[in-house]
Structures are given as C-alpha cells and as structure tokens.
Amino acid sequence: MRTTLDLSEKLIRELMNVTGAQTKTDAIHQAAAELIRRKKLDQLKSLSGAIHLDLDWKSLEEAEIRHQVSLKRRRSQPRRRRVCRIASRLPDSDRTNNALRSLTGPTVP
C-alpha cells in the first residue's frame, strides 16, 4: 500500500543504520513490526498478577508422563493386520474369479 509520509531525513538515515535495512521501506517495516511486538509484550506484562491459575503442576506432570508411556507402548506393539472377511464368505470358485478379475479385469462369460 502506498502512503506518503513527511519524515525527517536524519531520522530515516538513523533508522536505516540501526536496522541495517537497505531501503527506506524495509526500515519502516522493521520499525513498525518491532513497535507492535513491544506493545504486545507491554500488554502481557500488564496482566502479570491479574490472572490466577489454580493448577497443580505435579499432577499435570504425572499425567503427561503417563500419556508419554502409553504412547511408547503403542508404538512398540506390532500393528494388527485386518482380515478381509468378505472373501472368506465366498465360495472357492467366486474367490478365484475375484482374484483373476483383480489381476486381468472383467471376465467374459
């Protein structure tokens, strides 16, 4: 977005030196981003002591450890293969035809 600003040349040169930016636009972008970041940090700091969380860190840590152990157990167990139950219900001739059909395409009667 194009914007016309009336800024002092000395201020812009100092900003470019401090930020190491090659262009005035980059210097302004970096300065604006840094100002926004600092304002957000100030807002977070102002909340210090305003929020009270009644958490028991020991019980949370124990729950996290139990969860990690259960994940390790699941990963170490071999995966179970699913059995195709539909093919086992078909007569032998149908199973053979289905196997051939999957390899060669539809059969001609």
C-alpha positions, 0 to 999 in steps of 0.5 A: 500500500502506498502512503506518503509520509513527511519524515525527517531525513536524519531520522530515516538515515538513523533508522536505516543504520540501526536496522541495517535495512537497505531501503527506506521501506524495509526500515519502516517495516522493521520499525513498525513490526518491532513497535507492535511486538513491544506493545504486545509484550507491554500488554502481557506484562500488564496482566502479570498478577491479574490472572490466577491459575489454580493448577497443580503442576505435579499432577499435570506432570504425572499425567503427561508422563503417563500419556508419554508411556502409553504412547511408547507402548503403542508404538512398540506393539506390532500393528494388527493386520485386518482380515478381509472377511468378505472373501472368506464368505465366498465360495472357492470358485467366486474367490478365484474369479475375484482374484483373476478379475483383480489381476486381468479385469472383467471376465467374459462369460 
